Amino acid sequence: MKESKRNHPLMMIQEFGKLIKNSLFFFIFLFVIKAGSEAWFFVYGRYVVIGLFIMTLLSIPIKWFARTYKLEETSIQMTRSFFTTTKQTIPYSKIQHVRRKTNVFHRLFSVTSLTVETSIQGEDSSINFPVLGNEEAETVEAKIQMKIDKDGSSTPAIAETPKVLEEMEEENSRTEQEVLEKEENTLSVERVAEVEAEAEDFPVKTVHFTPAKKEILKASLASLSFLAVIPLVGSLLSKSEEFHIEKQVDGLVSFILESPWVTAVTLVFLILIAGGIGIVRTFVKYGKYEIASDDGQIYITKGVVEENYFSIKKERVQAVLIEQTLVKRMMGLASVRLVCAGGSGEDTEVSSLFPFLPIRRVTSLIGELLPEYHLTEKMERLPKRALWIRILKPSWIWIIATIILYFVKPEPFNIESAWWQISLLLSLTIMTSRLMDFSQSRYHMNDQFMQLRSGGFTTNLYLSKRNKIIEMEASRTIFQKMLGLASVNTVNRANPVRHTTMDDVPSEWVTGAHQWYMSRNKEINISK
């Protein structure tokens, strides 16, 4: 039987750091700010905080020792043993993708964290390894991928080091007893040569995209990260009274506003500072962004200070989403995201194929990463009769907002009866968004794919294969029925489940889409 393993002992140091971070506020508040208070709440609160701190401190080594993992033949087994023993078994067939996150602590000690996401819903949907050595993390990931390939596809296993290749080869060809015996002896020269020769047959990782300086600059502008300076300056000005410097601040503001030249120079200086901060923030977040792939996997790596790593088998991708905000459209950029089952909210950003891709690069990049996915530019427009529904459909947001404005009657900048002007502006904004949505909405369907695009100020393009759509629903309102229109909703596996809706398409197209979807039975592969 395989030996159970534990996380790296540095996990205890990491947990201690989290304990200090989470407890710091309470210690400062109770033992510094309220140090002289004799109120019973603060007196007993100090004892409670100290008691909880000691109990949590003592539980850290127990938590590390009690948690073990084992890579079995068909599953990963996690065991937590203390007063009671809890075993969590995750079949390899349920694993969707792997994430790695390497923060400053991990980088200092050459370790990392590994999260295995599954298609299982609920609290046990993922397996987290808080601290693993880099080599151990690579070994765990490679064994997982090898097991998935062995059970679900013919794609070769992924390995990046001779050590990993050796372990994977031994796993395939030898019994457990032979593995143990092999670990007790050194590899012969002939065996090393054989492993190296076999390594040449493994798929080579190809880097498809790394952002250049021009892309980083565009990303800093499109992300509007430079605007983060505004709330920071506002917060500092609001706290000037606390630091007893309100007179100096008022004097500085008066001096700047006295002369147009001083005002102009100050504005230019602030814009340069804000732009510089935005560029630095963007570089720290996306400076080492890399999109790569091999025959069966897609790899996304990002982060200069805190590194995030994401890998997913190509066959596990459920859909592709392309998003363009108004700013991105003006700058010729787009965000491409892979929809995959499993994961959590934080995966949304990690699984993004660089949120500021040049639009001219999007189609070719999708073709390189996912050869089975075909993005087409020839899509059908909504019929003109759909425009009437967009125009005449009541807006509950506008109705509710107008009622509130009528009773509150705000007067910003001392403008009398401003409520109806705000209401009119909101109505024009909503109507503009609807007209843009009608103009930009497109739909397309072929033998294998469905492609939908919708949105006003922000557009979203959805592309999915027929066998990845787990549910399709059609609906019609009374007005849609009168005009021969309908709405179609598709569902893909994700966390949460991904719903994509296309409104006001022709009824005959929806009927064809239903027949198209029913023909998927011969393509369904439950293991995927």
N, C-alpha and C positions, 0 to 999 in steps of 0.2 A: 504494500500500500504506500502511496506517495506520502511524503512527510509534509505535515502542515507547516505553513510559514506565517510570519507576522510582518507588520509594517516595520519600517526602519526605526530603530530606537530614538532617532531624532524627533519622532512624532511626539514624544513626551515633552521635549523642549518647545515644540510648536504649540501644543496644548497649554503649556505654562504661559507662553506669551499671550495667547488668547485670553487666558484667565486674568492676567494683569491688565490687559486692554479693557476687558469688560468690567473689571472691578474698580478701575482708576477713578471714575466719576464718583462712585459711592464713597470711596475713602476720602477724596478731596472734600466732598460736600459734608460728610459727617465728622471728619477728624480735623479739617482745616477751617472751612467756612462756618460750620456750626460747632466748633470745638468747645466754645464756652457755654453752650446751651445745656440747661438742666431739665428740659422738657422730657417727659417719659418716652415720647416717640423717638427722640434722637438718642437718648441713653440706651434704650433697649435695641434701637436700630443698629448701634455700633456693635453690640454683642452678636446680633443676627448676622451682620455682614462678615464679621470675623469668623463666626462658626461656619457659614456657607463657604467662605474662602478656604478654610482648612479642610473641610470635607471634600470640596472639589479638587484641591491640591492632592489629597491622598488618593482620590479616585483615578488620577491620571495614569500612574504606573499600572494600576489594576486594569484600566480600560485597554492599555496597550497590550498587556500580557494575555488578557481574556479574549482578545479578538484575533482569530486566525483565519487563514484562507487556504484552499486547496484546489488545484486544477485537476479535476477528474477527467475521465475519458469522454464523457458526454456533457459535463456541466461544471460550473464553478460553485464551490461550496464555501459559504462564509459561516463561521461559528463564533458565537459569543457566549462565553461560559463564566458565570460568577455564582450567584445563588441558584440561578436556573440556566439551562443551556438552550440557546436558540440557534437553529440551523436554517440558513437560507440557501436554497439551491436554484441556480439560474441555468437553464439549458443554453448551450451555445447557439442553438437555432433561434433563440429569442433576442440575441444581442444585435443591436442596430449599428452603433458606432462607438468610438472611443475618443475621449477628451483628455488632454493633459494640460495642467495649469502649473506654471513654474513662477512663483513670486520671488521677491527679494530674498526671503529666508531660504527657499529652496536653492536658489542660485549660489548663495554663500557656501552651502554645504554639498553641492553637486547632487541634489536629490530633486524629486518632482512629485506631483500628485497625479493620480490616474483615476478617471471615472469611466466606468463601462455602462452605457445606456442601453436599455432594453425596450421592447415593445409592450412590456407588462405595465398595466396601469396601477396607480396606488403608491404607497410609501416605499415599497420594495422594487420600484421601477429601475433603480440604478444601484451599482456597486461602486463604492468609493474607497480608494486607497489613499489616505491623506498624505503619507510620506513613504516613498519608495526610492531606492537607489536608481539612478538612470539606467544602468544595465538591467536591473531587475524589472523595471517598467517596460523596457524594450522586449525582454523575454516574455513577460506576461502578455503584452499586446500581440507579439508574434505567435505565441501558442494559441491565443484566442482566434486569430485570423486563420491559422492553420486548421483548427478544428472546424471553423465555419466553412472553409473551402472544402474540407474533406466530406462534410455532411451535406453541403448545399450547392456546391458548384465545382467546376474543374479548374478554377483560377489557382495558380500556384500561391503558396503561402508567402507572406511578406517577411523579410528579414533584412537587417542592415549591418549585422556584425557576424563574423565567423562563428562566434560563440553561440549566437541565436540559431544559425544554420545548423550547427552541430547538434544542438538540443532538439531541433525540429526533426532532423534526419533520424536521430536515435528514437524519437517518439514514434515515428512511422514504422521503423524496421525492426525494432528490438522489443523484447518483453521487458517488464519492470525489473526482473532480476538481472538481465543483461545490462540495463541502464545503470543499476547500482554498481555492478562490477566494473562497468566502463568508467564511472566516476572515480573509482579507486585507482585507476591506472592512467597514465598519460597517453595521449594519442601518438600513434606511430607516424613517422614521416609520410608513409604511404597514405595513411588515413587523412592527414592534413591536406595532402595534395588532392585527394579525392573530393574532400569537402569544398576546397577552393575551386575545383573544376566544376562541381555541381552548382556553386554559387553563381557562376557565369550564366547559368540557365535561368536564374531568377529574374523577374521583371525589373527593369531599371527605372528609377524614379525620374520623371521629366518635369522640370520647372517651366510652367506656362506663363506666369506673371509675377513680377516684382515691381512695385511702384518706383518710378524715377522721381527726381526732384520736382519735375513739372507736375506730376500727379499728386505729390505731397502738398505742393502749394495750392493746387486746385481743390484738394480735399479740405484744406484748412479754411478756404473761402466758402465752399459749398456746405460745410458742416456748421458754419457760423460760430465756430468755437471762440473766435475773438470777442464775441459778445459777452463771454463769461466775465470780462473785466468790468462791465457795467454794474452788476449786482455787488461785485467786490468793492468798487469805489463807493457805491451807495451805502454799503454796510459800514465802511470806514468813516464816512461823513456822519452817519447817524450816531456813531459812538464817540464823536468828538467831545461831547459834553462829559462822558465818563472819564476821559483822559484830561479834562480841563484845558482843552486846546481849541474850544469853539471860537474864541476871539481871533486866534491866529488863522483858523480856517476861513472865517468871514473876511478877514483882511486880505488873505490870498485870493479869494474869489473876487473881491472888489477890485484888486489890482489887475487881475486878468481881464475883467470886463471893461476896465477904464479905456483901454486902447485897442482899436481894431487889430493892429499889428500883433500885439501880445496875445489877443484872443485867437487869431489865426495860427500863430506859431504854436500856441498851446494845443490847439485842436490837432494840428499835424503831428505834434509830438505824441499825443494820446493815441492817435490812430496808428502810428508806427509801433508804439508799445503794445497796443491791443493786437495788432497783426503779428508781431513777434511772438507774443504769448500764444496766440492761436496756432502758429506754425510749430512752435515747440511742443504744444500739447498734441497736435496731430502727428508729429514725428514720433513722439514717445509711444503713441497708440498704434500707429500704422507703419512706422519706419522700417521694420523688418518683416513686412507682410510678404508671404510667399504662398502661391497656389501651385501645387504640384500634383502629379498623378503617376500611376503605373497602369498595368493592364487591368487591374481589378479594384484599385483603391484611389480615393481622392484625399489629398492632404492639404490642410490650411494651417499656416503658422503665422502668428502676429505678436507684436509687442516687443519693445526695447527693454524696458525695466521688468515688466511682468509678462512672461511669455505664455501664450495660449496656443494649444495644439489640438487640432481636430482631424480625425480620420474616419472615413465612411466608405464602405463598399459601394461601387457604382450601382449595383443591382438593388441596394437598399434605398436609393433616392426615390421618393414618392412623387415629387413634383419640383418644378423650377419656378421661382417668382422673380420678376424683374420690376423694380419700383423706381419711379422717377418723380421727385418733388418738382415744384415749379422752378426752384433755384437750380436743381440738377439739369432740368431740361434746357434752361437758358445757357448752361455751361457745357452741354453735351455729355453729361455723365449719367450713370445709372447704378443702382444697387441690385446685385443678383444674389439670391439666397436659395439654398437647397432645403427642401422640405423633407424631413425624415421622421420616422416613428421613434418614440421615446424621447428622452431628454427633458430639459426644464426650460424655464423662461430665459435663462442666461445663454442657452444655446442659440437663440435667435441671432445674436450678433456674431457669435463664434462661427456659425455655419455660413456666414455671408461671404461671398466671393468678392471681397474688397468693396465696401459700400460706395466707392466713387470711381467705378470703372468707366473708361471712355466708351461711349455708346457704340462707336465703330468696332470696338474690340469684343463686345458682348456676344454677338452671334458666333464668331470664330472660337471664342473661349469655351462656350457651351459645347460646340462641336468637338473640340479637342478633349474636354473632360468627359463628356457623355456622348459618345459616337452614336448611340441609339436614339438620342433626342434630336429632333429636327425643328428648328425655329424658322418659321416662314414669315415673310413680310406681306404676303398677299392674303389679306383677311377681309371679310365681308363687313360692310357698314350696317348700322341699324336702319330699318326702314323709316321713311320720313314721318309716317304716322305715329312712330314712337315719340316724336318730339312733342306732340300734344299732351301726352301723359306726363312728360317731364315738366311742361309749363304749368299745367292745370293741377297737378298733384299738390295738395296742401302741405305746408311745412309746419309741423308742430313746434319745431324749435323757434321759428319766427313768431308764431301765435303766442306761445308761452312767454317769450322774451318781451313781446310788445305789451302784454298784460302787466308784467312786472314793471316795465318802464313807465307805463301810464300811472301806476299807483305811486311809484317811488319818485318819478319826475326829477332825475338827476340834472344838474346844471354844471357840467365840466367847463372850465375856462370862463365861467360866468355867462354862458350862453343860455338865454331864456328859451323855454319850450324845446330843449334839446332832445327830449325823449323821442319825438316823432322823426327827427332827423337821424337819430341812431337806429330807429326801427327801419327807416327807409334804406339806410346804408346796409343794414343786415339783410334786408329783402333783396337788394341788388346783388350782394355777395352770394347769397344762396342761388339766385337765378343765374348768375354768371357761372357758378360751379356746375349747375345742371346743364346749361348749354354746352359747356366744355366737356362734360361727361358724355352727352349725346354725340358731340363731334368726334371724340376720341375713342369711343367704345367700338370694339371690333370682336368678331368671333370667327372661328375656323375649326374644321374637323376633317380628318382624313382617316385612312384605314386603321391607324394605330394611335393617333394623338388628338387631343383636344386643346385648343389654344384660345384663351379669352383675355380681353383687355378692357378695362373700365376705369373710371375715375375722372375727377374734374381738375382741381389744382394739383392733386397727386394721382398719378396713374399706376395701376398694377396690372402686369401681364402674367397670366398663369398658363403654364405648359405642363401637361401630364400625360403619361401613357394610359391606354385604356385599362390594362391589367393592374394599374396602381390606384384606380378609382374604386373605392369600396362601396360607394352608394351614389345614386343619382336620383334627384327628385325634381319634378316639374309642377308648377303651380300657375294659376291664372286668377286675377281679380276680375270683377265685373267689367271694368273699363277695358282691361286687356282682352277679354273675350270678345267685346264689341268690335275691337280693332284688329282682331286676329293675331294677338301677341301673347306671349307667355314668359315666365321666368324659369330658369334652370339652375339647380344648385348641385354642385359636386362635393364629395367628401373624400378626403385623403387621410391616411393614418398619420398622426402627429401628436404632439403633446403641448397644448390641447388639440383636439381633432380639428383639421383644417377644412373650413367650409368656404367654397368659392361660388358666388352667385352672379349670374348675368341676367339682367332685367330687360324686358321688352324686345325679345328676339321673336322672329316669326314662328307661329304655332307649328307650321309644317317642318321647320328646322328642328324644333324640340321633338316632334314625333320621330324624325330621322335619328336624332341623338339617342332617343330611347332604344330604337332598334339596334343602333350602333353599340350601345352599352350592353344589350342583352347578348351580343355576339362574343362577349369576352370570356365565356365559360371555358372554351378550349385553351385560353391563354393563362388562366389562373394558376398560380403556384403558391400554395399556402405557406410554404417555408419562407417566402420572401416578404 
